[in-house]
């Protein structure tokens, strides 16, 4: 029982710290376009964030909250902030040297994902949303308006 309470406290403190820094909504008010119920992937990401875990292959969905400028240094990446139904936010770094860029992507649009979660203090980064040309890493993807980008 004490272990369970500790886990709950750690998750709450981590969420509140993130919420205060980025202004996420509470789990009771998910972004428009997503179900109120937090799906399993949101819970996995919340746990990974609270425990500072990385290298987690995950699938899920969210709403594009903010589109950021592409990162054109080194491998080019399309970047945007994704808001999950739980209120958690992720930076998506989609490698556009290995996968097509989603040119029509707009803030407020729903998008599905499969990639690798990496912890950071701001909520985490989702990357490997593309195929691995060498075949060593699990392939990832983004699905937008019925089209898969990988």
Buried (B, 14 or more C-beta within 10 A) or exposed (E): EEEEEEEEEEBEEBBEEBBEEBEBEEBEEBBEBBEEEBBEBBEBBBBBBBEEBEEBEBBBBBBBBEBEEBBEEEEBBBBBBBBBBBBBBBBBBBBBEBBBBBEEBEEEBBBEBBBBBBBEEBBBBBBBBBBEEEEEEEBBBBBBEEEEBB
